Amino acid sequence: MSYDLEWADLPEPAATVRARFEACCDLNELCVHAPPCWEEYESLGAAYQFHLNIAGMASCRDGMRRTGMTHQATPQPFPAWPFDGIDDWHSAAQSRRDAYHEAERVASAQTVAGRTGIPEFKLMSNGPWLVGAREIDEALRCYRTSSQRLRAELERDALWVAWLDWLGQTVSHGGFTVR
């Protein structure tokens, strides 16, 4: 299993390319764009992504847990898929697909009232989840207030340092998605 993380709000032209790629995926048609959507998205989006394997994410989650950056919670369910099958999805009116995408987006952005930081469930599967800028900012504040000894221990790991740097970048870009 892998975790593909990406800034929620991409700068142009990456944002347009991501939207075009997602639209091509929705229609299940061979991409007729030149260059193909996936290639262009992969190229333009790479600077705004962070990829972890299961062990890397487990290590980052452990550091976040130890510094109070995350909390345990139970996610609310995602909306039921209102289509009869994949053919219904592909042939459905765009407004119907858009309504489902919006309901899924709302579910993926869920937070836990009264809790600080990032709910761990958003870092336990490859989503789709949206970890919002507020959640990340709170998590980073928790990190800064954890013991200097613990921070020094964690910062000996290059992956942890890269993770913290990437988290810091995402705060001013709407947070990040987990896929």
Buried (B, 14 or more C-beta within 10 A) or exposed (E): EEBBBBBBBBEEEBBEBBEBBEBBEBBEEEBEEEEBBBBBBBEBBEEBBBEBEEEBBEBBBEBBBBBBBBBEBEBEEBEEEEBEEEEEBEEBEEEBBEBBEEBBEEBBBBBBEEBBBBBBBBBBBBBBBBBBBEBBBBBBEBBEEBEEEBBEEBEEEEBBEBBBEBBEBBBEBBBBBBB
